[in-house]
C-alpha cells in the first residue's frame, strides 16, 4: 500500500478528535456538502472539513453566525436530525431573505431553523433573542459570499460597474465611496497596509485621493492604470492582486470587520457548552492572526481544551474549482 503524501498526513493530524459517543461520518459529511452545493448558488468552502471539525450530532444546537448563501448551514441540517436547532445570523438582510426559505425547505421536519438579522459582533445577545444560551457548535465564515460578488449594485467586486457601496447592511453606515472621500493619502495607505498587506499601498493611496471615486469600475480603473504607468514593471496578475487587495481593505474598513471579529472572539467561550466546538474560516492574515492568538490564549488559560495547531487549507481540487479557496484558512477550538 503506498505511503500517504506528507500533505495528506498533515491534514489528518490537524483535525480535532471525534466527539465521545459520536462515530465519525466522513462519507455522510461529504454527501451532505454535495447535496447542499447542488441546491445553492453559494458553494461552501472547505465544507467537508468544517463538518469534520464540528462533528454535528442529532439534537445539537448549532449557530451559523455568518449565514450568507446558506451553503454550510444547509449541509449541517440533516446531520442534527432529529431534534436539532440551527440558529443562523447575518448582517445582510438581503442574504437572509434569500437563504431563509431555502433552509426551511431543506430542513428535516424534526429540525428547528431560526434566522435573525444580526452581526456576529453581538453574538451572545443574538443567540439569547433566538432562545439559545449556548451551542454545541458554532461556525463563522469571514469570507464574502458569491451572492455579494455577483450583485453589481453592492460594489464588492472589481468587475462591477455599480456604485461603490460595500456595506453588508445597506441600511447603516458610510459607503466605501464616502470612506474614500474622507481619507487623506497617508490614512488610506495605512488602511491598505493594515487590512490587505498591500505592498504598493502608498502609490495606490495617492492614486485614489486625487479625485472622487464613486463606482467600483472607477476604483478598479484608477488602480489598474496607475500601477501600469508606475514604472514598477508589474505583471497583469500582480496588478490584479493589488486591485483585489484594495477592494478587500475597503470592505473590511466599511464594515468594521476586525473590531467585530475581536468582539466575537471575546464572547465565544460563553456561547459554547463544555466540549462545544467552533470553526472560523479566515481569508486575510489580519483575521487569521487574531483568531490564532485568541485560541492560543484560551488554551493557555484553560478556556479551550484543544485548538488547531495549524490551519486547515483547501485541497488542490477545490482551489482549482474556486479561486477563493486559495486564501481560506480554517481554525478550530474545543471548549474546556
C-alpha positions in Angstrom: 0.0 0.0 0.0 1.5 3.4 -1.0 2.5 5.7 1.8 0.4 8.8 2.4 1.8 12.0 1.0 3.1 14.5 3.6 0.4 17.0 2.7 -2.4 14.3 3.3 -0.7 13.2 6.5 -0.5 16.7 7.8 -4.2 17.3 7.0 -5.3 14.3 9.0 -3.2 15.3 12.1 -4.7 18.8 12.4 -8.3 17.7 12.6 -9.8 17.6 16.1 -10.6 14.3 17.8 -14.0 12.7 17.4 -16.7 13.6 20.0 -17.2 11.0 22.7 -20.0 8.6 21.8 -20.4 10.1 18.3 -18.9 8.0 15.5 -17.1 9.5 12.6 -19.2 10.0 9.5 -16.8 11.4 6.8 -18.7 9.8 3.9 -22.0 11.3 5.2 -20.4 14.7 5.6 -19.2 14.7 2.0 -22.7 13.6 0.9 -24.3 16.5 2.9 -21.9 19.0 1.4 -22.5 17.8 -2.2 -26.3 18.0 -1.7 -26.1 21.5 -0.2 -23.8 22.7 -3.0 -26.2 21.3 -5.7 -29.1 23.2 -4.2 -27.4 26.6 -3.6 -25.8 29.3 -5.7 -23.2 29.7 -2.9 -20.5 26.9 -2.9 -19.5 26.5 0.7 -15.7 26.4 1.0 -14.0 23.6 3.0 -17.4 22.1 3.7 -16.4 18.5 4.5 -13.6 19.9 6.6 -16.0 22.1 8.5 -18.3 19.3 9.2 -15.5 17.0 10.3 -14.3 19.7 12.8 -17.7 20.5 14.2 -18.8 16.8 14.1 -22.5 17.6 14.4 -24.8 15.0 16.0 -28.6 14.6 16.3 -30.2 17.0 18.7 -27.3 19.6 18.5 -27.8 23.3 18.7 -25.6 24.8 16.0 -25.1 28.5 15.3 -24.0 29.7 11.9 -23.0 33.3 12.7 -22.5 34.3 9.0 -25.3 32.6 7.0 -24.5 34.2 3.6 -25.8 32.0 0.9 -26.6 29.2 3.4 -24.3 26.5 2.0 -22.7 25.4 5.2 -26.0 25.7 7.1 -27.8 23.5 4.5 -25.1 20.8 4.9 -25.4 20.8 8.7 -29.2 20.4 8.7 -29.6 16.6 8.0 -26.7 15.9 10.5 -28.5 17.3 13.5 -31.8 15.5 12.9 -33.8 14.5 14.8 -34.3 17.2 17.4 -31.6 19.7 16.4 -31.8 23.5 16.2 -30.0 25.6 13.7 -29.6 29.3 14.5 -28.4 31.4 11.6 -27.3 35.0 11.8 -26.3 37.5 9.1 -25.7 41.2 8.9 -27.1 41.4 5.4 -30.9 41.4 5.3 -30.9 40.5 1.6 -28.9 37.4 2.3 -31.4 36.4 5.0 -34.3 36.9 2.5 -32.7 34.6 0.0 -31.3 31.9 2.4 -34.1 31.6 5.0 -36.8 30.0 2.7 -34.2 27.7 1.2 -33.1 26.4 4.6 -36.7 26.0 5.8 -37.5 24.0 2.7 -34.4 21.7 3.2 -34.8 21.2 7.0 -36.0 17.8 8.2 -39.3 18.1 10.0 -37.7 17.4 13.3 -35.1 20.2 13.0 -35.9 23.8 14.0 -34.5 26.7 12.0 -34.2 30.2 13.4 -32.7 33.1 11.3 -32.0 36.6 12.6 -30.7 39.9 11.2 -27.7 40.4 13.4 -23.9 40.9 13.4 -21.7 38.3 15.0 -20.3 41.3 16.9 -23.5 40.8 19.0 -23.4 37.0 19.1 -24.3 36.4 22.7 -27.3 38.8 22.6 -28.5 37.5 19.2 -28.4 33.9 20.5 -30.4 34.8 23.6 -33.0 36.5 21.4 -33.3 33.2 19.5 -33.9 31.3 22.7 -30.4 29.8 22.9 -27.9 30.4 25.6 -25.1 28.0 24.5 -24.5 25.8 21.5 -22.7 22.5 20.7 -21.2 24.0 17.6 -20.5 27.5 16.2 -19.4 28.4 12.7 -18.1 31.7 11.4 -17.2 32.2 7.8 -15.4 35.6 7.3 -15.4 35.5 3.6 -17.7 37.4 1.2 -20.3 35.3 -0.5 -20.6 34.8 -4.2 -24.0 36.4 -4.0 -22.4 39.7 -2.9 -19.8 39.5 -5.6 -22.3 38.9 -8.3 -24.6 41.8 -7.4 -23.0 44.8 -9.1 -25.2 47.2 -7.2 -23.4 46.4 -4.0 -19.9 47.4 -5.3 -18.0 44.4 -3.8 -16.2 43.2 -6.9 -13.8 45.0 -9.2 -15.5 43.8 -12.4 -18.7 45.6 -11.4 -19.9 48.9 -12.7 -22.3 49.9 -9.9 -21.9 52.4 -7.0 -19.0 51.9 -4.6 -21.1 50.8 -1.6 -19.6 47.6 0.0 -21.9 47.8 3.1 -23.0 44.3 4.2 -26.0 46.1 5.8 -27.1 48.7 3.3 -29.3 50.4 5.9 -26.4 51.7 8.1 -23.0 53.3 8.0 -21.0 55.0 5.3 -20.4 53.7 1.8 -17.0 52.8 0.5 -17.1 56.0 -1.7 -17.8 58.1 1.4 -15.0 56.4 3.2 -12.6 57.2 0.4 -13.7 60.8 0.3 -13.0 61.2 4.0 -9.4 59.9 3.9 -6.1 61.6 3.0 -3.4 59.7 1.3 -1.4 58.7 4.4 -4.5 57.4 6.2 -5.6 55.4 3.1 -2.1 53.9 2.7 -2.2 52.8 6.4 -5.6 51.2 5.8 -4.4 49.3 2.8 -1.4 48.0 4.7 -3.4 47.1 7.8 -6.3 45.4 6.1 -4.7 43.9 3.0 -0.9 43.8 3.4 -0.8 45.8 0.1 2.9 46.3 -0.9 2.0 49.3 -3.1 -0.2 51.0 -0.5 1.3 54.5 -0.7 1.1 54.6 -4.5 -2.5 53.3 -4.6 -3.5 55.8 -1.9 -2.0 58.6 -3.9 -3.9 57.5 -7.0 -7.3 57.2 -5.1 -7.1 60.6 -3.3 -6.6 62.7 -6.4 -10.3 62.8 -7.4 -13.6 61.4 -6.2 -14.1 57.7 -6.8 -17.8 56.7 -6.7 -18.1 53.4 -8.6 -16.4 50.0 -8.5 -15.4 50.4 -12.1 -13.7 53.7 -11.4 -11.8 52.2 -8.4 -10.6 49.3 -10.5 -9.6 51.6 -13.3 -7.7 54.1 -11.1 -5.6 51.4 -9.5 -5.0 49.4 -12.7 -4.0 52.4 -14.9 -1.9 53.9 -12.1 0.1 50.7 -11.5 0.6 50.1 -15.2 2.0 53.6 -15.6 4.1 53.5 -12.4 7.3 52.1 -13.9 7.3 49.2 -11.4 7.1 46.7 -14.3 4.3 44.8 -12.6 2.7 41.8 -14.4 -1.1 41.7 -15.0 -1.6 39.1 -12.3 0.3 41.3 -9.8 -1.8 44.3 -10.7 -5.0 42.2 -10.4 -3.9 41.1 -6.9 -3.4 44.7 -5.8 -6.8 45.6 -7.1 -8.4 42.7 -5.2 -6.5 43.7 -2.0 -7.7 47.3 -2.4 -11.3 46.2 -2.6 -10.8 43.9 0.4 -9.2 46.6 2.5 -12.1 49.0 1.8 -14.7 46.3 2.6 -13.1 45.5 5.9 -13.0 49.2 6.8 -16.5 50.0 5.7 -18.0 47.1 7.8 -15.5 47.5 10.7 -14.9 43.8 10.3 -11.8 43.4 12.5 -13.3 45.1 15.5 -16.4 42.9 15.1 -14.2 39.8 15.0 -12.4 40.8 18.2 -15.8 41.3 19.9 -16.8 37.9 18.7 -13.7 36.2 19.9 -14.3 37.6 23.4 -17.8 36.2 23.5 -17.1 32.8 22.0 -16.3 30.8 25.2 -19.5 31.8 26.9 -21.6 30.8 23.9 -20.3 27.2 23.8 -21.3 24.3 26.1 -18.4 22.4 27.7 -16.9 20.3 24.9 -18.5 22.6 22.3 -16.7 23.3 19.1 -16.1 26.4 17.0 -14.8 26.7 13.4 -13.7 30.0 11.9 -12.8 30.5 8.2 -10.5 33.4 7.6 -9.3 35.0 4.3 -6.7 37.5 5.4 -3.6 37.4 7.6 -5.1 40.1 9.9 -8.1 37.9 10.6 -6.1 34.7 10.9 -3.6 36.3 13.4 -6.5 37.4 15.6 -8.2 34.0 15.6 -5.0 32.1 16.2 -4.0 34.4 19.1 -7.4 34.2 20.8 -7.5 30.4 20.5 -3.9 30.0 21.8 -4.6 32.4 24.7 -7.8 30.5 25.6 -5.8 27.2 25.5 -3.2 28.6 27.9 -5.9 29.8 30.4 -7.9 26.6 30.3 -10.8 28.1 28.3 -10.2 25.7 25.4 -9.1 22.1 25.9 -7.7 21.8 22.4 -7.1 24.2 19.4 -5.8 23.8 15.9 -2.0 23.7 15.8 -2.0 24.8 12.2 -4.9 26.0 9.9 -6.6 23.6 7.6 -6.3 24.6 3.9 -8.2 23.6 0.8 -7.1 20.7 -1.4 -5.8 21.5 -4.8 -9.0 20.3 -6.5 -11.1 22.8 -4.5 -8.7 25.6 -5.2 -8.8 24.9 -8.9 -12.6 24.9 -8.8 -13.0 28.1 -6.7 -10.2 30.7 -6.6 -11.5 32.0 -3.2 -10.4 28.7 -1.6 -6.7 29.6 -2.1 -6.9 32.2 0.7 -9.2 30.3 3.0 -7.8 29.0 6.4 -9.9 27.1 8.9 -9.1 27.1 12.6 -11.0 25.2 15.3 -11.1 25.1 19.0 -12.9 22.9 21.6 -14.4 24.4 24.8 -13.0 23.1 28.0 
